[in-house]
Amino acid sequence: MRYWRLDRPRLAGQLDLSRVTGLVAAIGHDDANALASEVLKTLDEVASISQCTVFAYEFGNRPRTVSVADHRGGRYLRDVADTYARHYYVLDGNQTIVSARDAEKPGSGILQNSEDIKYK
């Protein structure tokens, strides 16, 4: 299983400032999927990511789908994410990583390769 903790920013490498500005501007945008779309655009040159789903894990409850986007249009992506959040997240073997106490630190996050999601 591969995953990466995003507890603190890495100073090596560079990101296009206009991409980062677009990412920050997408927070709270009227289009709920703007954030995931901007994440894809921002990381496009540094990571081979084709899909982005942002979940919120609040107060120990099941995840809530915040934003979704992919390079193919993602017509059903929100439905897939919502179905995962309602029914299948408890079967995801990676929940131990997501629910770990360290993941609750403000400003922390996890970037996970979806190919590595394993169901018990």
Phi and psi in radians as a Rosetta constraint file:
Dihedral C 1 N 2 CA 2 C 2 CIRCULARHARMONIC -1.931 0.35
Dihedral N 2 CA 2 C 2 N 3 CIRCULARHARMONIC 2.314 0.35
Dihedral C 2 N 3 CA 3 C 3 CIRCULARHARMONIC -2.665 0.35
Dihedral N 3 CA 3 C 3 N 4 CIRCULARHARMONIC 2.784 0.35
Dihedral C 3 N 4 CA 4 C 4 CIRCULARHARMONIC -2.278 0.35
Dihedral N 4 CA 4 C 4 N 5 CIRCULARHARMONIC 2.222 0.35
Dihedral C 4 N 5 CA 5 C 5 CIRCULARHARMONIC -1.401 0.35
Dihedral N 5 CA 5 C 5 N 6 CIRCULARHARMONIC 2.416 0.35
Dihedral C 5 N 6 CA 6 C 6 CIRCULARHARMONIC -1.978 0.35
Dihedral N 6 CA 6 C 6 N 7 CIRCULARHARMONIC 0.857 0.35
Dihedral C 6 N 7 CA 7 C 7 CIRCULARHARMONIC -1.242 0.35
Dihedral N 7 CA 7 C 7 N 8 CIRCULARHARMONIC -0.608 0.35
Dihedral C 7 N 8 CA 8 C 8 CIRCULARHARMONIC -2.493 0.35
Dihedral N 8 CA 8 C 8 N 9 CIRCULARHARMONIC 2.596 0.35
Dihedral C 8 N 9 CA 9 C 9 CIRCULARHARMONIC -1.209 0.35
Dihedral N 9 CA 9 C 9 N 10 CIRCULARHARMONIC 2.533 0.35
Dihedral C 9 N 10 CA 10 C 10 CIRCULARHARMONIC -1.543 0.35
Dihedral N 10 CA 10 C 10 N 11 CIRCULARHARMONIC 2.386 0.35
Dihedral C 10 N 11 CA 11 C 11 CIRCULARHARMONIC -1.581 0.35
Dihedral N 11 CA 11 C 11 N 12 CIRCULARHARMONIC -0.229 0.35
Dihedral C 11 N 12 CA 12 C 12 CIRCULARHARMONIC -1.336 0.35
Dihedral N 12 CA 12 C 12 N 13 CIRCULARHARMONIC 2.541 0.35
Dihedral C 12 N 13 CA 13 C 13 CIRCULARHARMONIC 1.471 0.35
Dihedral N 13 CA 13 C 13 N 14 CIRCULARHARMONIC 3.006 0.35
Dihedral C 13 N 14 CA 14 C 14 CIRCULARHARMONIC -2.371 0.35
Dihedral N 14 CA 14 C 14 N 15 CIRCULARHARMONIC 2.588 0.35
Dihedral C 14 N 15 CA 15 C 15 CIRCULARHARMONIC -2.056 0.35
Dihedral N 15 CA 15 C 15 N 16 CIRCULARHARMONIC 2.551 0.35
Dihedral C 15 N 16 CA 16 C 16 CIRCULARHARMONIC -1.119 0.35
Dihedral N 16 CA 16 C 16 N 17 CIRCULARHARMONIC 2.143 0.35
Dihedral C 16 N 17 CA 17 C 17 CIRCULARHARMONIC -1.019 0.35
Dihedral N 17 CA 17 C 17 N 18 CIRCULARHARMONIC -0.622 0.35
Dihedral C 17 N 18 CA 18 C 18 CIRCULARHARMONIC -1.157 0.35
Dihedral N 18 CA 18 C 18 N 19 CIRCULARHARMONIC -0.572 0.35
Dihedral C 18 N 19 CA 19 C 19 CIRCULARHARMONIC -1.171 0.35
Dihedral N 19 CA 19 C 19 N 20 CIRCULARHARMONIC -0.774 0.35
Dihedral C 19 N 20 CA 20 C 20 CIRCULARHARMONIC -1.136 0.35
Dihedral N 20 CA 20 C 20 N 21 CIRCULARHARMONIC -0.700 0.35
Dihedral C 20 N 21 CA 21 C 21 CIRCULARHARMONIC -1.065 0.35
Dihedral N 21 CA 21 C 21 N 22 CIRCULARHARMONIC -0.745 0.35
Dihedral C 21 N 22 CA 22 C 22 CIRCULARHARMONIC -1.103 0.35
Dihedral N 22 CA 22 C 22 N 23 CIRCULARHARMONIC -0.656 0.35
Dihedral C 22 N 23 CA 23 C 23 CIRCULARHARMONIC -1.120 0.35
Dihedral N 23 CA 23 C 23 N 24 CIRCULARHARMONIC -0.818 0.35
Dihedral C 23 N 24 CA 24 C 24 CIRCULARHARMONIC -1.135 0.35
Dihedral N 24 CA 24 C 24 N 25 CIRCULARHARMONIC -0.695 0.35
Dihedral C 24 N 25 CA 25 C 25 CIRCULARHARMONIC -1.142 0.35
Dihedral N 25 CA 25 C 25 N 26 CIRCULARHARMONIC -0.447 0.35
Dihedral C 25 N 26 CA 26 C 26 CIRCULARHARMONIC -1.287 0.35
Dihedral N 26 CA 26 C 26 N 27 CIRCULARHARMONIC -0.326 0.35
Dihedral C 26 N 27 CA 27 C 27 CIRCULARHARMONIC -1.177 0.35
Dihedral N 27 CA 27 C 27 N 28 CIRCULARHARMONIC 2.133 0.35
Dihedral C 27 N 28 CA 28 C 28 CIRCULARHARMONIC 1.382 0.35
Dihedral N 28 CA 28 C 28 N 29 CIRCULARHARMONIC 0.188 0.35
Dihedral C 28 N 29 CA 29 C 29 CIRCULARHARMONIC -1.139 0.35
Dihedral N 29 CA 29 C 29 N 30 CIRCULARHARMONIC 2.649 0.35
Dihedral C 29 N 30 CA 30 C 30 CIRCULARHARMONIC -1.018 0.35
Dihedral N 30 CA 30 C 30 N 31 CIRCULARHARMONIC -0.622 0.35
Dihedral C 30 N 31 CA 31 C 31 CIRCULARHARMONIC -1.472 0.35
Dihedral N 31 CA 31 C 31 N 32 CIRCULARHARMONIC 1.931 0.35
Dihedral C 31 N 32 CA 32 C 32 CIRCULARHARMONIC -1.018 0.35
Dihedral N 32 CA 32 C 32 N 33 CIRCULARHARMONIC -0.477 0.35
Dihedral C 32 N 33 CA 33 C 33 CIRCULARHARMONIC -1.533 0.35
Dihedral N 33 CA 33 C 33 N 34 CIRCULARHARMONIC 0.000 0.35
Dihedral C 33 N 34 CA 34 C 34 CIRCULARHARMONIC -1.098 0.35
Dihedral N 34 CA 34 C 34 N 35 CIRCULARHARMONIC -0.659 0.35
Dihedral C 34 N 35 CA 35 C 35 CIRCULARHARMONIC -1.103 0.35
Dihedral N 35 CA 35 C 35 N 36 CIRCULARHARMONIC -0.878 0.35
Dihedral C 35 N 36 CA 36 C 36 CIRCULARHARMONIC -1.091 0.35
Dihedral N 36 CA 36 C 36 N 37 CIRCULARHARMONIC -0.672 0.35
Dihedral C 36 N 37 CA 37 C 37 CIRCULARHARMONIC -1.099 0.35
Dihedral N 37 CA 37 C 37 N 38 CIRCULARHARMONIC -0.743 0.35
Dihedral C 37 N 38 CA 38 C 38 CIRCULARHARMONIC -1.211 0.35
Dihedral N 38 CA 38 C 38 N 39 CIRCULARHARMONIC -0.579 0.35
Dihedral C 38 N 39 CA 39 C 39 CIRCULARHARMONIC -1.073 0.35
Dihedral N 39 CA 39 C 39 N 40 CIRCULARHARMONIC -0.784 0.35
Dihedral C 39 N 40 CA 40 C 40 CIRCULARHARMONIC -1.032 0.35
Dihedral N 40 CA 40 C 40 N 41 CIRCULARHARMONIC -0.810 0.35
Dihedral C 40 N 41 CA 41 C 41 CIRCULARHARMONIC -1.113 0.35
Dihedral N 41 CA 41 C 41 N 42 CIRCULARHARMONIC -0.732 0.35
Dihedral C 41 N 42 CA 42 C 42 CIRCULARHARMONIC -1.146 0.35
Dihedral N 42 CA 42 C 42 N 43 CIRCULARHARMONIC -0.715 0.35
Dihedral C 42 N 43 CA 43 C 43 CIRCULARHARMONIC -1.629 0.35
Dihedral N 43 CA 43 C 43 N 44 CIRCULARHARMONIC 0.004 0.35
Dihedral C 43 N 44 CA 44 C 44 CIRCULARHARMONIC -0.963 0.35
Dihedral N 44 CA 44 C 44 N 45 CIRCULARHARMONIC -0.724 0.35
Dihedral C 44 N 45 CA 45 C 45 CIRCULARHARMONIC -1.444 0.35
Dihedral N 45 CA 45 C 45 N 46 CIRCULARHARMONIC -0.366 0.35
Dihedral C 45 N 46 CA 46 C 46 CIRCULARHARMONIC -1.847 0.35
Dihedral N 46 CA 46 C 46 N 47 CIRCULARHARMONIC -0.219 0.35
Dihedral C 46 N 47 CA 47 C 47 CIRCULARHARMONIC -2.548 0.35
Dihedral N 47 CA 47 C 47 N 48 CIRCULARHARMONIC 2.564 0.35
Dihedral C 47 N 48 CA 48 C 48 CIRCULARHARMONIC -1.552 0.35
Dihedral N 48 CA 48 C 48 N 49 CIRCULARHARMONIC 1.394 0.35
Dihedral C 48 N 49 CA 49 C 49 CIRCULARHARMONIC -1.996 0.35
Dihedral N 49 CA 49 C 49 N 50 CIRCULARHARMONIC 2.256 0.35
Dihedral C 49 N 50 CA 50 C 50 CIRCULARHARMONIC -1.932 0.35
Dihedral N 50 CA 50 C 50 N 51 CIRCULARHARMONIC -0.190 0.35
Dihedral C 50 N 51 CA 51 C 51 CIRCULARHARMONIC -2.578 0.35
Dihedral N 51 CA 51 C 51 N 52 CIRCULARHARMONIC 2.510 0.35
Dihedral C 51 N 52 CA 52 C 52 CIRCULARHARMONIC -2.376 0.35
Dihedral N 52 CA 52 C 52 N 53 CIRCULARHARMONIC 2.207 0.35
Dihedral C 52 N 53 CA 53 C 53 CIRCULARHARMONIC -2.199 0.35
Dihedral N 53 CA 53 C 53 N 54 CIRCULARHARMONIC 2.211 0.35
Dihedral C 53 N 54 CA 54 C 54 CIRCULARHARMONIC -1.850 0.35
Dihedral N 54 CA 54 C 54 N 55 CIRCULARHARMONIC 2.088 0.35
Dihedral C 54 N 55 CA 55 C 55 CIRCULARHARMONIC -1.919 0.35
Dihedral N 55 CA 55 C 55 N 56 CIRCULARHARMONIC 2.592 0.35
Dihedral C 55 N 56 CA 56 C 56 CIRCULARHARMONIC -1.898 0.35
Dihedral N 56 CA 56 C 56 N 57 CIRCULARHARMONIC 2.214 0.35
Dihedral C 56 N 57 CA 57 C 57 CIRCULARHARMONIC -1.860 0.35
Dihedral N 57 CA 57 C 57 N 58 CIRCULARHARMONIC 1.806 0.35
Dihedral C 57 N 58 CA 58 C 58 CIRCULARHARMONIC -2.027 0.35
Dihedral N 58 CA 58 C 58 N 59 CIRCULARHARMONIC 2.169 0.35
Dihedral C 58 N 59 CA 59 C 59 CIRCULARHARMONIC 0.961 0.35
Dihedral N 59 CA 59 C 59 N 60 CIRCULARHARMONIC 0.595 0.35
Dihedral C 59 N 60 CA 60 C 60 CIRCULARHARMONIC 1.335 0.35
Dihedral N 60 CA 60 C 60 N 61 CIRCULARHARMONIC 0.103 0.35
Dihedral C 60 N 61 CA 61 C 61 CIRCULARHARMONIC -1.434 0.35
Dihedral N 61 CA 61 C 61 N 62 CIRCULARHARMONIC 3.015 0.35
Dihedral C 61 N 62 CA 62 C 62 CIRCULARHARMONIC -1.089 0.35
Dihedral N 62 CA 62 C 62 N 63 CIRCULARHARMONIC 2.730 0.35
Dihedral C 62 N 63 CA 63 C 63 CIRCULARHARMONIC -1.149 0.35
Dihedral N 63 CA 63 C 63 N 64 CIRCULARHARMONIC 2.661 0.35
Dihedral C 63 N 64 CA 64 C 64 CIRCULARHARMONIC -2.030 0.35
Dihedral N 64 CA 64 C 64 N 65 CIRCULARHARMONIC 2.293 0.35
Dihedral C 64 N 65 CA 65 C 65 CIRCULARHARMONIC -1.275 0.35
Dihedral N 65 CA 65 C 65 N 66 CIRCULARHARMONIC 2.143 0.35
Dihedral C 65 N 66 CA 66 C 66 CIRCULARHARMONIC -1.726 0.35
Dihedral N 66 CA 66 C 66 N 67 CIRCULARHARMONIC -0.821 0.35
Dihedral C 66 N 67 CA 67 C 67 CIRCULARHARMONIC -2.738 0.35
Dihedral N 67 CA 67 C 67 N 68 CIRCULARHARMONIC 2.508 0.35
Dihedral C 67 N 68 CA 68 C 68 CIRCULARHARMONIC -2.428 0.35
Dihedral N 68 CA 68 C 68 N 69 CIRCULARHARMONIC 2.583 0.35
Dihedral C 68 N 69 CA 69 C 69 CIRCULARHARMONIC -2.888 0.35
Dihedral N 69 CA 69 C 69 N 70 CIRCULARHARMONIC 2.652 0.35
Dihedral C 69 N 70 CA 70 C 70 CIRCULARHARMONIC -2.614 0.35
Dihedral N 70 CA 70 C 70 N 71 CIRCULARHARMONIC 3.025 0.35
Dihedral C 70 N 71 CA 71 C 71 CIRCULARHARMONIC -1.407 0.35
Dihedral N 71 CA 71 C 71 N 72 CIRCULARHARMONIC -0.114 0.35
Dihedral C 71 N 72 CA 72 C 72 CIRCULARHARMONIC -1.808 0.35
Dihedral N 72 CA 72 C 72 N 73 CIRCULARHARMONIC 0.070 0.35
Dihedral C 72 N 73 CA 73 C 73 CIRCULARHARMONIC 1.859 0.35
Dihedral N 73 CA 73 C 73 N 74 CIRCULARHARMONIC -0.447 0.35
Dihedral C 73 N 74 CA 74 C 74 CIRCULARHARMONIC 0.932 0.35
Dihedral N 74 CA 74 C 74 N 75 CIRCULARHARMONIC 0.718 0.35
Dihedral C 74 N 75 CA 75 C 75 CIRCULARHARMONIC -0.966 0.35
Dihedral N 75 CA 75 C 75 N 76 CIRCULARHARMONIC -0.706 0.35
Dihedral C 75 N 76 CA 76 C 76 CIRCULARHARMONIC -1.932 0.35
Dihedral N 76 CA 76 C 76 N 77 CIRCULARHARMONIC 0.147 0.35
Dihedral C 76 N 77 CA 77 C 77 CIRCULARHARMONIC -1.068 0.35
Dihedral N 77 CA 77 C 77 N 78 CIRCULARHARMONIC -0.718 0.35
Dihedral C 77 N 78 CA 78 C 78 CIRCULARHARMONIC -1.117 0.35
Dihedral N 78 CA 78 C 78 N 79 CIRCULARHARMONIC -0.702 0.35
Dihedral C 78 N 79 CA 79 C 79 CIRCULARHARMONIC -1.074 0.35
Dihedral N 79 CA 79 C 79 N 80 CIRCULARHARMONIC -0.742 0.35
Dihedral C 79 N 80 CA 80 C 80 CIRCULARHARMONIC -1.107 0.35
Dihedral N 80 CA 80 C 80 N 81 CIRCULARHARMONIC -0.796 0.35
Dihedral C 80 N 81 CA 81 C 81 CIRCULARHARMONIC -1.112 0.35
Dihedral N 81 CA 81 C 81 N 82 CIRCULARHARMONIC -0.745 0.35
Dihedral C 81 N 82 CA 82 C 82 CIRCULARHARMONIC -1.145 0.35
Dihedral N 82 CA 82 C 82 N 83 CIRCULARHARMONIC -0.668 0.35
Dihedral C 82 N 83 CA 83 C 83 CIRCULARHARMONIC -1.141 0.35
Dihedral N 83 CA 83 C 83 N 84 CIRCULARHARMONIC -0.746 0.35
Dihedral C 83 N 84 CA 84 C 84 CIRCULARHARMONIC -1.012 0.35
Dihedral N 84 CA 84 C 84 N 85 CIRCULARHARMONIC -0.817 0.35
Dihedral C 84 N 85 CA 85 C 85 CIRCULARHARMONIC -1.159 0.35
Dihedral N 85 CA 85 C 85 N 86 CIRCULARHARMONIC -0.564 0.35
Dihedral C 85 N 86 CA 86 C 86 CIRCULARHARMONIC -1.408 0.35
Dihedral N 86 CA 86 C 86 N 87 CIRCULARHARMONIC -0.692 0.35
Dihedral C 86 N 87 CA 87 C 87 CIRCULARHARMONIC -2.100 0.35
Dihedral N 87 CA 87 C 87 N 88 CIRCULARHARMONIC -0.641 0.35
Dihedral C 87 N 88 CA 88 C 88 CIRCULARHARMONIC -1.865 0.35
Dihedral N 88 CA 88 C 88 N 89 CIRCULARHARMONIC -0.244 0.35
Dihedral C 88 N 89 CA 89 C 89 CIRCULARHARMONIC -1.048 0.35
Dihedral N 89 CA 89 C 89 N 90 CIRCULARHARMONIC -0.549 0.35
Dihedral C 89 N 90 CA 90 C 90 CIRCULARHARMONIC -1.186 0.35
Dihedral N 90 CA 90 C 90 N 91 CIRCULARHARMONIC -0.369 0.35
Dihedral C 90 N 91 CA 91 C 91 CIRCULARHARMONIC -1.548 0.35
Dihedral N 91 CA 91 C 91 N 92 CIRCULARHARMONIC -0.176 0.35
Dihedral C 91 N 92 CA 92 C 92 CIRCULARHARMONIC -1.278 0.35
Dihedral N 92 CA 92 C 92 N 93 CIRCULARHARMONIC 2.014 0.35
Dihedral C 92 N 93 CA 93 C 93 CIRCULARHARMONIC -1.050 0.35
Dihedral N 93 CA 93 C 93 N 94 CIRCULARHARMONIC -0.299 0.35
Dihedral C 93 N 94 CA 94 C 94 CIRCULARHARMONIC -1.470 0.35
Dihedral N 94 CA 94 C 94 N 95 CIRCULARHARMONIC 0.017 0.35
Dihedral C 94 N 95 CA 95 C 95 CIRCULARHARMONIC -1.078 0.35
Dihedral N 95 CA 95 C 95 N 96 CIRCULARHARMONIC -0.463 0.35
Dihedral C 95 N 96 CA 96 C 96 CIRCULARHARMONIC -1.115 0.35
Dihedral N 96 CA 96 C 96 N 97 CIRCULARHARMONIC -0.551 0.35
Dihedral C 96 N 97 CA 97 C 97 CIRCULARHARMONIC -1.318 0.35
Dihedral N 97 CA 97 C 97 N 98 CIRCULARHARMONIC -0.829 0.35
Dihedral C 97 N 98 CA 98 C 98 CIRCULARHARMONIC -1.098 0.35
Dihedral N 98 CA 98 C 98 N 99 CIRCULARHARMONIC -0.691 0.35
Dihedral C 98 N 99 CA 99 C 99 CIRCULARHARMONIC -1.610 0.35
Dihedral N 99 CA 99 C 99 N 100 CIRCULARHARMONIC 0.063 0.35
Dihedral C 99 N 100 CA 100 C 100 CIRCULARHARMONIC -1.055 0.35
Dihedral N 100 CA 100 C 100 N 101 CIRCULARHARMONIC 2.579 0.35
Dihedral C 100 N 101 CA 101 C 101 CIRCULARHARMONIC -0.978 0.35
Dihedral N 101 CA 101 C 101 N 102 CIRCULARHARMONIC -0.639 0.35
Dihedral C 101 N 102 CA 102 C 102 CIRCULARHARMONIC -1.101 0.35
Dihedral N 102 CA 102 C 102 N 103 CIRCULARHARMONIC -0.491 0.35
Dihedral C 102 N 103 CA 103 C 103 CIRCULARHARMONIC -1.230 0.35
Dihedral N 103 CA 103 C 103 N 104 CIRCULARHARMONIC -0.227 0.35
Dihedral C 103 N 104 CA 104 C 104 CIRCULARHARMONIC -1.498 0.35
Dihedral N 104 CA 104 C 104 N 105 CIRCULARHARMONIC -0.077 0.35
Dihedral C 104 N 105 CA 105 C 105 CIRCULARHARMONIC -1.116 0.35
Dihedral N 105 CA 105 C 105 N 106 CIRCULARHARMONIC 2.376 0.35
Dihedral C 105 N 106 CA 106 C 106 CIRCULARHARMONIC -1.018 0.35
Dihedral N 106 CA 106 C 106 N 107 CIRCULARHARMONIC 2.353 0.35
Dihedral C 106 N 107 CA 107 C 107 CIRCULARHARMONIC 1.494 0.35
Dihedral N 107 CA 107 C 107 N 108 CIRCULARHARMONIC -0.011 0.35
Dihedral C 107 N 108 CA 108 C 108 CIRCULARHARMONIC -1.665 0.35
Dihedral N 108 CA 108 C 108 N 109 CIRCULARHARMONIC 2.829 0.35
Dihedral C 108 N 109 CA 109 C 109 CIRCULARHARMONIC -2.853 0.35
Dihedral N 109 CA 109 C 109 N 110 CIRCULARHARMONIC 3.115 0.35
Dihedral C 109 N 110 CA 110 C 110 CIRCULARHARMONIC -2.363 0.35
Dihedral N 110 CA 110 C 110 N 111 CIRCULARHARMONIC 2.294 0.35
Dihedral C 110 N 111 CA 111 C 111 CIRCULARHARMONIC -1.835 0.35
Dihedral N 111 CA 111 C 111 N 112 CIRCULARHARMONIC 2.145 0.35
Dihedral C 111 N 112 CA 112 C 112 CIRCULARHARMONIC -2.235 0.35
Dihedral N 112 CA 112 C 112 N 113 CIRCULARHARMONIC 2.457 0.35
Dihedral C 112 N 113 CA 113 C 113 CIRCULARHARMONIC -1.434 0.35
Dihedral N 113 CA 113 C 113 N 114 CIRCULARHARMONIC 2.057 0.35
Dihedral C 113 N 114 CA 114 C 114 CIRCULARHARMONIC -1.117 0.35
Dihedral N 114 CA 114 C 114 N 115 CIRCULARHARMONIC -0.384 0.35
Dihedral C 114 N 115 CA 115 C 115 CIRCULARHARMONIC -1.153 0.35
Dihedral N 115 CA 115 C 115 N 116 CIRCULARHARMONIC -0.367 0.35
Dihedral C 115 N 116 CA 116 C 116 CIRCULARHARMONIC -1.606 0.35
Dihedral N 116 CA 116 C 116 N 117 CIRCULARHARMONIC -0.033 0.35
Dihedral C 116 N 117 CA 117 C 117 CIRCULARHARMONIC -1.203 0.35
Dihedral N 117 CA 117 C 117 N 118 CIRCULARHARMONIC 2.186 0.35
Dihedral C 117 N 118 CA 118 C 118 CIRCULARHARMONIC -2.111 0.35
Dihedral N 118 CA 118 C 118 N 119 CIRCULARHARMONIC 2.408 0.35
Dihedral C 118 N 119 CA 119 C 119 CIRCULARHARMONIC -1.820 0.35
Dihedral N 119 CA 119 C 119 N 120 CIRCULARHARMONIC 2.381 0.35
